[in-house]
Amino acid sequence: MQHIKSVSLFALLLIFVSQTFAADDVQHQLDWTTMIMTLLGGLALFLFGLDLLIKGLLTVAGEQMKNLLSTLTVNRVSGALSGALVTAVIQSSSVTTVLVVGFVSAGLVTVTQAASVIMGANLGTTITAQIVAFKITKLALLMIAVGFTMQFLPSGAKCVI
């Protein structure tokens, strides 16, 4: 019942925020009412999503998840490397930070562990920018070919590339 109430509240907020942006005419003045409503609606959606994330993590997370997170963040360096790797893969330090805050709220990691992961997330953002700056897209077809070839290797075989 609580989940249905949460989803309906989310839908109402989404409809309200979408109606705010559905202006037909272009206004050249600042509309303070729209700006304040958009700010409050966006903040409410963010906090609501974070609350759902925390509740979902508490429901789903078992002892294996806690062990995995504590293994990945055994010290500050491994925590920073984990944060950088996750951010480089999902390409968003904001998502990584929100997930880590959810993990702290759910009691899966400590604040010290979270701080190292968040620092690593900021490092991962820099790595992502460097990947774009180095224009590795020139190697994209080669990477696709290697990945395609790896699908046909036996599960125990190692790639020597």
LUMZAZA-226699 format. One line per field, with one value per residue (C-alpha): x, y, z; residue number from 1; residue in three letters. Coordinates in Angstrom, 3 decimals, always signed. Each point is the difference from the previous one (the first is absolute). Layout:
BEGIN
px: c(X;...)
py: c(Y;...)
pz: c(Z;...)
i: c(NUM;...)
aa: c(ALA;...)
% end
This chain:
BEGIN
px: c(+0.000;+2.854;+1.630;-3.209;-0.297;+3.634;-0.378;-3.195;+1.709;+2.897;-2.428;-1.794;+3.289;+1.110;-3.258;+0.284;+3.596;-0.742;-2.895;+2.354;+2.252;-2.863;-0.184;-1.253;+1.286;+3.540;+0.388;+2.830;-0.343;+0.872;-3.031;+0.876;-3.007;+0.965;+3.638;-0.880;-2.529;+2.505;+2.709;-2.245;-1.455;+3.431;+1.342;-3.030;+0.471;+3.700;-0.654;-2.873;+2.211;+2.771;-2.498;-1.190;+3.637;+0.776;-3.120;+0.773;+3.598;-1.157;-2.438;+2.350;+3.410;+1.045;+3.174;+1.655;-0.483;+1.435;+3.004;+0.587;-0.116;+2.307;+2.435;+0.001;+0.573;+2.432;+2.265;-0.102;+1.950;-2.167;-3.098;+1.205;+0.885;-3.425;-1.710;+2.078;-0.712;-3.742;-0.165;+2.019;-2.350;-3.331;+1.362;-1.661;+1.583;-3.393;-1.550;+2.990;-0.270;-3.747;+0.534;+2.720;-2.229;-2.689;+2.478;+0.943;-3.655;-0.713;+2.928;+1.948;+3.134;+1.484;+0.416;+3.788;-0.420;-2.528;+2.356;+2.701;-2.486;-1.318;+3.556;+0.550;-3.218;+1.396;+3.190;-2.107;-1.649;+3.441;+0.866;-3.190;+0.880;+3.462;-1.456;-1.992;+3.032;+2.217;-2.585;+0.071;-2.917;+2.646;+0.575;-3.705;-0.223;+3.081;-1.515;-3.261;+1.921;+1.915;-3.237;-1.693;+2.943;-0.056;-3.591;+1.171;+2.880;-0.619;-0.899;+3.336;+2.203;+1.970;+0.407;+3.640;-0.707)
py: c(+0.000;+2.366;-0.672;+0.885;+3.233;+0.846;-0.685;+2.064;+2.902;-0.255;+0.045;+3.072;+1.838;-0.974;+1.279;+3.263;+0.581;-0.881;+2.485;+2.663;-0.481;-0.204;+3.719;+0.876;+3.546;+1.196;+2.346;+2.491;+0.755;-2.236;-1.801;-0.378;-2.165;-2.526;+0.036;-0.572;-2.724;-1.710;+0.188;-1.400;-2.665;-1.099;-0.105;-1.997;-2.480;-0.377;-0.571;-2.361;-2.024;-0.094;-1.223;-2.756;-0.930;-0.328;-2.080;-2.220;-0.496;-0.945;-2.490;-1.566;+0.295;-3.088;-1.097;-0.641;+3.631;+1.241;-2.325;+1.121;+3.685;-0.481;-1.946;+2.740;+2.701;-1.793;+3.076;+3.524;-0.819;-2.955;+2.066;+2.814;-2.445;-1.642;+3.381;+0.994;-3.279;+0.138;+3.633;-0.728;-2.865;+1.741;+3.425;+1.907;+1.013;+1.278;-3.463;-1.514;+2.559;-0.546;-3.768;+0.390;+2.282;-2.666;-2.647;+2.113;+0.610;-3.709;-0.750;-1.972;+2.184;+2.461;+3.709;-0.442;-2.636;+2.200;+2.991;-1.973;-1.276;+3.527;+1.303;-2.824;+0.961;+3.469;-1.591;-2.219;+3.069;+1.270;-3.364;+0.106;+3.465;-1.223;-2.938;+2.468;+2.289;-2.862;-0.843;-3.736;-0.295;-0.684;-3.314;-0.792;-2.495;-1.823;-0.201;-1.336;-2.618;-1.111;-0.233;-1.944;-2.425;-0.460;-1.261;-3.066;-0.899;-2.858;+1.236;-1.090;+1.384;+3.205;+2.760;+0.930;+3.490)
pz: c(+0.000;+0.869;-3.379;-1.875;+1.965;-0.754;-3.720;-0.204;+1.797;-2.452;-2.957;+1.339;+0.499;-3.509;-1.521;+1.950;-1.058;-3.657;-0.052;+1.269;-3.013;-2.516;-0.761;-3.477;-0.218;+0.523;+2.943;+0.106;+3.693;+2.887;+1.353;+3.676;+0.769;-2.664;+1.105;+3.668;-0.815;-2.304;+2.659;+2.714;-2.295;-1.203;+3.545;+1.123;-2.868;+0.844;+3.709;-0.767;-2.340;+2.608;+2.597;-2.360;-0.681;+3.710;+0.656;-2.984;+1.133;+3.479;-1.493;-2.543;+1.637;+1.791;+1.666;-3.392;-1.065;+3.274;-0.356;-3.605;+0.932;+2.971;-2.223;-2.645;+2.620;+2.320;-0.004;-1.404;-3.143;-0.995;+0.776;-2.243;-2.777;+0.314;-0.210;-3.023;-1.777;+0.652;-1.131;-3.130;-0.871;+0.675;-1.021;+2.812;+3.272;+1.158;-0.255;+1.769;+2.794;+0.415;+0.141;+2.623;+2.080;-0.264;+1.133;+3.020;+0.869;-0.316;+2.319;-2.610;+0.104;+2.471;-0.611;-0.286;-2.693;-1.794;+0.008;-1.806;-2.592;-0.620;-0.454;-2.459;-1.787;-0.565;-1.314;-2.270;-1.499;-0.947;-1.540;-2.053;-1.268;-0.956;-1.906;-2.079;-0.406;-1.241;-2.685;+0.573;-2.401;-2.650;+1.771;+0.446;-2.847;+1.284;+3.495;-1.460;-1.986;+3.121;+1.997;-2.786;-0.147;+3.770;-0.202;-1.893;+2.315;+2.428;+3.490;+1.493;-2.783;+0.494;-2.556;-0.684;-1.389)
i: c(1;2;3;4;5;6;7;8;9;10;11;12;13;14;15;16;17;18;19;20;21;22;23;24;25;26;27;28;29;30;31;32;33;34;35;36;37;38;39;40;41;42;43;44;45;46;47;48;49;50;51;52;53;54;55;56;57;58;59;60;61;62;63;64;65;66;67;68;69;70;71;72;73;74;75;76;77;78;79;80;81;82;83;84;85;86;87;88;89;90;91;92;93;94;95;96;97;98;99;100;101;102;103;104;105;106;107;108;109;110;111;112;113;114;115;116;117;118;119;120;121;122;123;124;125;126;127;128;129;130;131;132;133;134;135;136;137;138;139;140;141;142;143;144;145;146;147;148;149;150;151;152;153;154;155;156;157;158;159;160;161)
aa: c(MET;GLN;HIS;ILE;LYS;SER;VAL;SER;LEU;PHE;ALA;LEU;LEU;LEU;ILE;PHE;VAL;SER;GLN;THR;PHE;ALA;ALA;ASP;ASP;VAL;GLN;HIS;GLN;LEU;ASP;TRP;THR;THR;MET;ILE;MET;THR;LEU;LEU;GLY;GLY;LEU;ALA;LEU;PHE;LEU;PHE;GLY;LEU;ASP;LEU;LEU;ILE;LYS;GLY;LEU;LEU;THR;VAL;ALA;GLY;GLU;GLN;MET;LYS;ASN;LEU;LEU;SER;THR;LEU;THR;VAL;ASN;ARG;VAL;SER;GLY;ALA;LEU;SER;GLY;ALA;LEU;VAL;THR;ALA;VAL;ILE;GLN;SER;SER;SER;VAL;THR;THR;VAL;LEU;VAL;VAL;GLY;PHE;VAL;SER;ALA;GLY;LEU;VAL;THR;VAL;THR;GLN;ALA;ALA;SER;VAL;ILE;MET;GLY;ALA;ASN;LEU;GLY;THR;THR;ILE;THR;ALA;GLN;ILE;VAL;ALA;PHE;LYS;ILE;THR;LYS;LEU;ALA;LEU;LEU;MET;ILE;ALA;VAL;GLY;PHE;THR;MET;GLN;PHE;LEU;PRO;SER;GLY;ALA;LYS;CYS;VAL;ILE)
% end
